Amino acid sequence: MDKKRAQTINPDATRRSTEYGLKDLWIEFSQTTGLHVVDKIKPPSCNPFSIRGLVWILALCSTTGFLVYNLVQEIGSYYSYPTVTKITPQIKHSLNFPAVTICNRCTFNNTRLDVYPDMETYFFNISLGRIRKNSFSHLTSDVFQKPVSLEWLRNMSMEGSKMLFKCVFGGDDFDCMTDFQPVFTYEGLCHTFNASKIVLTPGDDANLIVTFNINQDDYTFTRNKAAGIKVFLHHPDVHPDASSTVLTASPGFSTHVAIQKTEFRYQPRPYMAFDDTDCLDTNSPDFVNPLRIYSLYTYSHCFMECVYLKAFKQCGCVGPYVPVDGLLCSLVKLDSCYNPAVRSLSKNGTFVKECRCVSECVFDRYTAQVSSSSFPADKWGSSTMKATRAKDRASLESNFLQLKVFYDQMMVTSITQQPQYTVASLFSTVGGQMGLCLGASILTVAEIAELLLFIIIFLLDKCRGRKARNRISNW
């Protein structure tokens, strides 16, 4: 009877005991969460804050602020896409031999040009820069004014069969004209060794050895005024003019070219491959070659095509070293318009920016260490003269040279750009920061998210007059 009387006298006592508030949510959260310090902080409505509680609140706020600051820094660094560069020397059991293009420093044969009057005088004046655009009017012959043909250029150039005297690869002789293919470059008609050879051993006697006869007696006047050969080392699918490794060799010497191969692997967008510029992922399935002249995209091919097409717009024709059909310039147009335009545009820094060429992300480069010695030695002078049919020792030294191109060691240097951050490393860093500052984990974040969800449900139910405790307890 006393209990019933008490309930009748104070009916709100039972109702208040069943009320469920935000402080109850906090108490349940603090008792079950793995988050540090929270269990030491109690709501004011439950128990007034003590000095100890205030200290723990201050500690929680400071470590939370420190955590937020670090997380902002880490996420900002992640979205700036930083990279690290890894350099790895790799020993190989076999290596692909690069394409080797050899050009005589004078590609025109004077004995063949003699059939055309004024031809030698023409080249002499061109070489000295004496002829300008308005000085070609007297050259009325078809050979000067009509578009040149590749066949005519081949007939007027040095014969490869006479220049390439002896060829050896891997210690075995081979027919020079079988593996050396003619190709037109800015230097003229050259010959490329591009047989996709595999190298199994390094050394100056184990790879390519070529004995070359430059035939100085057949030289005519050229702009470079030099005698010897020019050598390009490049990828088999890259045009020789696009080669980054160029060297020269002189007659009377045996020139040794020790090559090393370096593989470059950069990250495509959104990473910056070259400090402040990105690269083009030519290996992507979605990549479409934007070039019209060259089937393989490289930065050099892109820039060369840009220069050649601009010069074509100015002159209405192209040089024989541009791999397109038709539209070839005449000798007069070539020397008065097209070649000067190419030289001018290639050195124009503003035009380089206008081309907007982007480097490819994956490419190879060959570096070379060059040394030379006298060729042939005095002891071998007489026998070499007999083999080469040189007139005398002076003629031998003025026309013949030996070129050795070889890997000095079976090693490839790989320079690989890697992301500094990955998703896994970012989560590891964030998790480490959370664990250091708050003793939290991903599951703790889930607990906080659950608390926020319950608060929202509580407030919504409170507004609708529903019992929040029942709904939350049913979850």
PyMOL commands that set and color helices and strands:
alter all, ss='L'
color gray80, all
select helices_A, chain A and resi 2-9+12-17+22-32+38-40+51-78+110-113+119-128+133-135+142-145+150-156+160-163+176-179+216-218+240-242+299-315+331-346+349-355+378-388+393-399+423-438+442-464+468-473
alter helices_A, ss='H'
color red, helices_A
select strands_A, chain A and resi 83-91+95-96+99-104+164-169+172-173+180-185+188-193+198-199+208-213+229-234+245-249+253-265+362-374+400-419
alter strands_A, ss='S'
color yellow, strands_A
deselect
rebuild
show_as cartoon
